């Protein structure tokens, strides 16, 4: 495992941008099932999040072809809720809607997670972290994650909360890549994330600081083509200050990556054509 921590631990995932065919149906799903609040919904674009913070931007893209089975892109976007009570409320919302179903429920040792799929086919996770002192921590400085069945019955009896609570964030994004080695070179060597766990040659989990992961990377479905269709448009990595942003830019420049500077950050694509922006708080 790589223990070189080059991104500050306060680095986190910002907004996630999605391209979808049916904007209204997707917005309804994130409101009623995931429990987000709509901040804006007009001109083919909707912004949703907590009561105060935007988390997801959904853009209507009916002319963009659906993502093919061979394209890389989003595996899931993961919303981290601040308590097991909020996780139980999410389970209640999923169960209360006949059109949508729970795809899975897992205990990852570091977190408890629910999985679903939005109307556009994007994977969605809602999860709650376990206390950090309960995370398995091997001697090499990594974090031990597994996938075990979640004991749903152990969750608190869910309340009828229609929205996620304050403190809900995009905890991580999980991507499908064509090459784990190429993805590692970009996210670890170039951007400066730290390897936190690895499942053989098929999955890698990286983070800033000692979080279990801010970005998941996998090749489980053997995707081989660059990401061009609907689904993930881009996502944001938020760093705490200009010095960190300058360091990221210098690393990208030194590695020969193509990028564009903007007023508040850097725009770059990973080896599979997945777009992201590194911005400051």
ROPATI-619540 format. One record per residue (C-alpha): x, y, z; residue in three letters. Coordinates in steps of 0.2 Angstrom, whole numbers, padded with zeros to 4 digits, always signed. Last residue first. Layout:
XYZALA ...
end
This chain:
-0066+0128-0006UNK -0054+0126-0020UNK -0056+0116-0036UNK -0050+0100-0044UNK -0062+0097-0059UNK -0066+0080-0066UNK -0070+0072-0083UNK -0070+0054-0086UNK -0061+0051-0103UNK -0054+0034-0098UNK -0036+0040-0094UNK -0043+0053-0082UNK -0049+0070-0089UNK -0044+0087-0082UNK -0051+0103-0077UNK -0041+0114-0065UNK -0048+0126-0052UNK -0056+0142-0047UNK -0054+0154-0062UNK -0051+0140-0074UNK -0035+0130-0079UNK -0036+0117-0092UNK -0027+0100-0092UNK -0017+0089-0103UNK -0006+0077-0093UNK +0012+0077-0096UNK +0017+0070-0079UNK +0026+0086-0074UNK +0011+0097-0079UNK -0001+0086-0069UNK +0010+0087-0053UNK +0012+0106-0055UNK -0007+0108-0056UNK -0009+0097-0041UNK +0003+0107-0031UNK -0005+0124-0037UNK -0022+0117-0031UNK -0014+0113-0014UNK -0007+0130-0012UNK -0023+0138-0017UNK -0032+0130-0002UNK -0043+0117+0005UNK -0045+0105-0010UNK -0062+0100-0017UNK -0063+0086-0030UNK -0077+0089-0042UNK -0086+0077-0053UNK -0090+0076-0072UNK -0103+0071-0084UNK -0107+0054-0076UNK -0121+0045-0085UNK -0125+0048-0103UNK -0112+0043-0117UNK -0094+0047-0120UNK -0083+0036-0107UNK -0069+0028-0116UNK -0071+0010-0121UNK -0065-0006-0112UNK -0077-0010-0098UNK -0072-0027-0091UNK -0087-0027-0079UNK -0076-0029-0063UNK -0063-0016-0069UNK -0064-0006-0053UNK -0059+0011-0046UNK -0066+0018-0029UNK -0063+0037-0025UNK -0065+0046-0009UNK -0060+0030+0001UNK -0057+0024+0019UNK -0052+0041+0025UNK -0035+0043+0032UNK -0028+0058+0022UNK -0035+0060+0004UNK -0042+0044-0002UNK -0040+0029-0014UNK -0049+0012-0016UNK -0043+0000-0029UNK -0052-0014-0038UNK -0048-0028-0050UNK -0030-0033-0049UNK -0031-0040-0031UNK -0044-0031-0021UNK -0034-0015-0015UNK -0036-0004+0000UNK -0031+0014+0006UNK -0020+0020-0009UNK -0017+0038-0006UNK -0023+0052-0018UNK -0010+0063-0026UNK -0017+0069-0042UNK -0003+0062-0053UNK +0004+0047-0044UNK -0012+0042-0035UNK -0027+0046-0046UNK -0018+0046-0063UNK -0006+0031-0061UNK -0019+0022-0051UNK -0031+0023-0066UNK -0018+0017-0078UNK -0014+0002-0068UNK -0032-0002-0065UNK -0036-0002-0083UNK -0053+0000-0092UNK -0061+0009-0078UNK -0078+0009-0069UNK -0079+0022-0056UNK -0084+0024-0038UNK -0088+0041-0031UNK -0086+0045-0013UNK -0094+0053+0002UNK -0106+0065-0007UNK -0112+0074+0008UNK -0126+0073+0021UNK -0122+0085+0036UNK -0139+0092+0036UNK -0152+0078+0036UNK -0158+0068+0021UNK -0176+0072+0016UNK -0194+0064+0018UNK -0191+0058+0036UNK -0204+0044+0039UNK -0194+0037+0054UNK -0185+0020+0052UNK -0184+0008+0066UNK -0166+0009+0070UNK -0155-0003+0059UNK -0152-0020+0066UNK -0165-0028+0055UNK -0155-0023+0040UNK -0140-0034+0045UNK -0129-0030+0031UNK -0122-0044+0021UNK -0103-0044+0020UNK -0092-0034+0008UNK -0075-0031+0015UNK -0064-0016+0019UNK -0047-0016+0029UNK -0039+0001+0029UNK -0021+0003+0024UNK -0007+0009+0035UNK +0004-0007+0032UNK +0000-0014+0050UNK -0018-0017+0045UNK -0032-0005+0051UNK -0049-0012+0053UNK -0061+0002+0056UNK -0069+0003+0073UNK -0059+0018+0079UNK -0066+0027+0064UNK -0084+0026+0070UNK -0094+0017+0057UNK -0098+0027+0042UNK -0116+0028+0035UNK -0121+0024+0017UNK -0132+0028+0003UNK -0126+0021-0013UNK -0133+0025-0031UNK -0129+0017-0047UNK -0134+0026-0063UNK -0147+0018-0074UNK -0156+0034-0079UNK -0171+0029-0067UNK -0159+0028-0052UNK -0151+0012-0047UNK -0150+0006-0028UNK -0138+0001-0015UNK -0138+0003+0004UNK -0122+0004+0014UNK -0115+0001+0031UNK -0097+0008+0034UNK -0079+0004+0039UNK -0083-0015+0041UNK -0091-0015+0023UNK -0108-0021+0028UNK -0119-0022+0013UNK -0136-0020+0007UNK -0141-0023-0011UNK -0152-0018-0026UNK -0166-0010-0016UNK -0181-0006-0027UNK -0189+0007-0036UNK -0207+0008-0044UNK -0216+0003-0028UNK -0209+0017-0018UNK -0210+0014+0001UNK -0196+0002+0002UNK -0184+0015-0005UNK -0190+0029+0007UNK -0189+0017+0022UNK -0171+0012+0018UNK -0167+0030+0017UNK -0174+0032+0034UNK -0164+0018+0041UNK -0148+0027+0034UNK -0153+0043+0043UNK -0155+0033+0059UNK -0138+0025+0056UNK -0131+0043+0057UNK -0122+0056+0047UNK -0127+0051+0029UNK -0114+0048+0016UNK -0121+0049-0002UNK -0112+0037-0014UNK -0112+0040-0033UNK -0110+0023-0042UNK -0101+0013-0055UNK -0099+0029-0066UNK -0089+0029-0082UNK -0081+0016-0093UNK -0090+0011-0109UNK -0092-0007-0115UNK -0111-0009-0110UNK -0115+0007-0119UNK -0119+0023-0111UNK -0135+0030-0118UNK -0133+0042-0133UNK -0132+0060-0130UNK -0147+0069-0139UNK -0158+0067-0123UNK -0145+0076-0112UNK -0155+0084-0098UNK -0143+0089-0085UNK -0143+0084-0066UNK -0132+0093-0054UNK -0129+0083-0038UNK -0123+0089-0021UNK -0128+0107-0018UNK -0127+0112+0001UNK -0141+0121+0011UNK -0156+0110+0013UNK -0146+0095+0007UNK -0143+0093-0012UNK -0151+0095-0029UNK -0147+0106-0044UNK -0158+0103-0059UNK -0154+0107-0078UNK -0164+0108-0094UNK -0169+0126-0093UNK -0176+0125-0075UNK -0175+0115-0059UNK -0165+0124-0045UNK -0162+0120-0026UNK -0171+0103-0026UNK -0170+0094-0009UNK -0162+0077-0008UNK -0171+0062+0000UNK -0164+0047-0010UNK -0181+0041-0014UNK -0193+0056-0016UNK -0181+0069-0021UNK -0168+0059-0030UNK -0181+0050-0039UNK -0192+0065-0044UNK -0176+0073-0051UNK -0173+0058-0062UNK -0191+0058-0069UNK -0190+0076-0073UNK -0174+0075-0082UNK -0177+0061-0093UNK -0162+0057-0104UNK -0149+0060-0091UNK -0131+0068-0090UNK -0125+0068-0072UNK -0114+0081-0063UNK -0107+0076-0045UNK -0104+0091-0034UNK -0089+0091-0021UNK -0078+0076-0016UNK -0067+0079-0002UNK -0049+0086+0003UNK -0048+0089+0022UNK -0035+0075+0023UNK -0023+0086+0013UNK -0018+0078-0003UNK +0000+0072-0004UNK -0001+0057+0008UNK +0012+0044+0004UNK +0006+0028+0012UNK +0005+0018-0003UNK +0000+0000+0000UNK 
end
